[in-house]
Amino acid sequence: MSATIASSLPASEPHKLEKKPIKFSNLLLGAGLNLFEVTSLGQPLEVIKTTMAANRGDGFGAALGRIWNRGGVFGFYQGLIPWAWIEASTKGAVLLFVASEAEYYARAAGAGEFGGGIFGGVTGGVAQAYATMGFCTCMKTVEITKHKLASSGQKAPGTWATFMDIYRREGIKGINKGVNAVAIRQMTNWGSRFGLSRLAEQGIRDMTGKKEGEKLSAVEKITASALGGGLSAWNQPIEVIRVEMQSKKEDPNRPKKMTVGNTFKYIYETNGLKGLYRGVTPRIGLGIWQTVCMVAMGDMAKTYVEKLTGEAVTAKH
């Protein structure tokens, strides 16, 4: 009898791997959350981090004073409009498109969910750097240069005039200076952030007795992602190298043609190991703030976007 029942049941089909669709609602949600994050505390923390990395002799207090002297409260939002907004509204779309494709092909080639996710994150991070971040970090540097000229009493050229001057003199390479360091940072950042967040989630599940797949609370999700974001700042030396490569400061000891390798050597010889981690504190704060925005604000933003577009948001935030 049991054999007859078993033979009458349909054979279980192997799980078919499907490519995740890219929805407009997902892109809108990501852009909206990124814009809120950078316009609130994100840009001030970014400015502090960059200032400390560029002026490695400054402590946290000295960096705050330097920024305040440059423009008061507005000094902390330097480069926000339009460059940080351009970056915030486009980098999510680039990451989502590329990471989705890379993860699909990695899974199709035999990678597991965890390995495929890391590969997607790493590939998406590299694409972010070369598609949007080289241009945006260049324009932020242009803003800093303009403020320095103004403070010295010279008439500062407009942002686009300075940008076009760099493009005429140095071409595409000039406006993407330091982009290789940005690519390394994004690649290691997304890869380690994904892995460390998953490890933290597993630790929380073990402590609370929650099973795999059981939903974590908002506080638990924020804790796991904040740990992942904060601990992924181990690659801060790459960020300091990026800032130094794009810096306009004059130093006869600096290499004439700067690469990731010789910039690392220059910073280490000038400021030691401590110099390579200058600005790591605001960067950890930035990682935690990004997480709080994505998780705490995510559910509210998700509901609003679904009403606006009529599409169900499937992106994880």
BELZISUL-V732346 format. One record per residue. RES is the residue in three letters. PHI is phi in whole degrees, -180 to 180 (NA if undefined). BURIAL is I if it has 16 or more other ideal C-beta (glycine too) atoms within 10 Angstrom, else O. Layout:
RES|PHI|BURIAL, RES|PHI|BURIAL
//
This chain:
MET|NA|O, SER|-63|O, ALA|-66|O, THR|-66|O, ILE|-64|O, ALA|-62|O, SER|-71|O, SER|-81|O, LEU|-78|O, PRO|-68|O, ALA|-65|O, SER|-71|O, GLU|-85|O, PRO|-65|O, HIS|-61|O, LYS|-87|O, LEU|-78|O, GLU|-119|O, LYS|-76|O, LYS|-69|O, PRO|-72|O, ILE|-97|O, LYS|-102|I, PHE|-60|O, SER|-62|I, ASN|-65|I, LEU|-65|I, LEU|-66|I, LEU|-63|I, GLY|-62|I, ALA|-64|I, GLY|-64|I, LEU|-66|I, ASN|-64|I, LEU|-66|I, PHE|-64|O, GLU|-60|I, VAL|-75|I, THR|-78|O, SER|-87|O, LEU|-98|I, GLY|-59|I, GLN|-68|I, PRO|-57|I, LEU|-67|I, GLU|-65|I, VAL|-65|I, ILE|-62|I, LYS|-59|I, THR|-67|I, THR|-63|I, MET|-68|I, ALA|-70|I, ALA|-80|I, ASN|-116|I, ARG|-71|I, GLY|-84|O, ASP|-86|I, GLY|-85|O, PHE|-61|O, GLY|-64|O, ALA|-64|O, ALA|-65|I, LEU|-61|I, GLY|-64|O, ARG|-63|I, ILE|-67|I, TRP|-62|O, ASN|-65|O, ARG|-77|I, GLY|-179|O, GLY|63|O, VAL|-60|O, PHE|-66|O, GLY|-61|I, PHE|-78|I, TYR|-112|I, GLN|-61|I, GLY|85|I, LEU|-69|I, ILE|-111|O, PRO|-98|O, TRP|-68|I, ALA|-67|I, TRP|-68|I, ILE|-61|O, GLU|-62|I, ALA|-64|I, SER|-82|I, THR|-110|I, LYS|-66|I, GLY|-66|I, ALA|-64|I, VAL|-61|I, LEU|-61|I, LEU|-65|I, PHE|-62|O, VAL|-70|I, ALA|-63|I, SER|-63|I, GLU|-65|I, ALA|-63|I, GLU|-65|I, TYR|-60|I, TYR|-69|O, ALA|-66|I, ARG|-66|I, ALA|-64|O, ALA|-82|O, GLY|114|O, ALA|-72|I, GLY|-76|O, GLU|-61|O, PHE|-66|O, GLY|-64|O, GLY|-64|I, GLY|-65|I, ILE|-63|I, PHE|-62|I, GLY|-63|I, GLY|-65|I, VAL|-63|I, THR|-64|I, GLY|-64|I, GLY|-64|I, VAL|-64|I, ALA|-62|I, GLN|-54|I, ALA|-61|I, TYR|-79|I, ALA|-85|I, THR|-128|I, MET|-76|I, GLY|-60|I, PHE|-63|I, CYS|-69|I, THR|-68|I, CYS|-62|I, MET|-68|I, LYS|-66|I, THR|-63|I, VAL|-60|I, GLU|-61|I, ILE|-63|I, THR|-61|I, LYS|-63|I, HIS|-66|O, LYS|-66|O, LEU|-65|O, ALA|-63|O, SER|-70|O, SER|-90|O, GLY|94|O, GLN|-85|O, LYS|-78|O, ALA|-81|I, PRO|-69|O, GLY|-64|O, THR|-59|I, TRP|-69|O, ALA|-64|O, THR|-67|I, PHE|-60|I, MET|-67|O, ASP|-64|O, ILE|-63|I, TYR|-66|O, ARG|-66|O, ARG|-80|O, GLU|-123|O, GLY|68|O, ILE|-59|O, LYS|-61|O, GLY|-65|O, ILE|-81|I, ASN|-117|I, LYS|-59|I, GLY|83|I, VAL|-67|I, ASN|-65|I, ALA|-67|I, VAL|-64|I, ALA|-63|I, ILE|-64|I, ARG|-61|I, GLN|-64|I, MET|-63|I, THR|-72|I, ASN|-65|I, TRP|-68|I, GLY|-62|I, SER|-73|I, ARG|-63|I, PHE|-63|I, GLY|-63|I, LEU|-68|I, SER|-65|I, ARG|-65|I, LEU|-63|O, ALA|-64|I, GLU|-60|I, GLN|-63|O, GLY|-62|O, ILE|-66|I, ARG|-62|I, ASP|-64|O, MET|-72|O, THR|-96|O, GLY|79|O, LYS|-83|O, LYS|-83|O, GLU|-61|O, GLY|95|O, GLU|-74|O, LYS|-68|O, LEU|-84|I, SER|-73|O, ALA|-59|O, VAL|-64|O, GLU|-67|I, LYS|-66|I, ILE|-63|I, THR|-61|I, ALA|-63|I, SER|-70|I, ALA|-66|I, LEU|-63|I, GLY|-63|I, GLY|-68|I, GLY|-68|I, LEU|-71|I, SER|-73|I, ALA|-76|I, TRP|-59|O, ASN|-91|I, GLN|-54|I, PRO|-53|I, ILE|-66|I, GLU|-68|I, VAL|-63|I, ILE|-62|I, ARG|-59|I, VAL|-63|I, GLU|-64|I, MET|-65|I, GLN|-94|I, SER|-68|I, LYS|-99|O, LYS|-67|O, GLU|-96|O, ASP|-149|O, PRO|-62|O, ASN|-84|O, ARG|-70|I, PRO|-61|O, LYS|-66|O, LYS|-110|O, MET|-86|I, THR|-121|O, VAL|-59|O, GLY|-65|O, ASN|-74|O, THR|-71|I, PHE|-58|I, LYS|-63|O, TYR|-62|I, ILE|-65|I, TYR|-64|O, GLU|-69|O, THR|-85|O, ASN|-124|O, GLY|72|O, LEU|-63|O, LYS|-60|O, GLY|-63|I, LEU|-72|I, TYR|-110|I, ARG|-66|I, GLY|93|I, VAL|-70|I, THR|-64|I, PRO|-63|I, ARG|-69|I, ILE|-63|I, GLY|-60|I, LEU|-64|I, GLY|-62|I, ILE|-68|I, TRP|-64|I, GLN|-59|I, THR|-65|I, VAL|-59|I, CYS|-63|I, MET|-67|I, VAL|-88|I, ALA|-68|O, MET|-87|I, GLY|-59|I, ASP|-65|O, MET|-65|O, ALA|-66|I, LYS|-60|I, THR|-61|O, TYR|-65|O, VAL|-65|I, GLU|-63|O, LYS|-68|O, LEU|-70|O, THR|-99|I, GLY|76|O, GLU|-108|O, ALA|-79|O, VAL|-80|I, THR|-109|O, ALA|-68|I, LYS|-86|O, HIS|-122|I
//
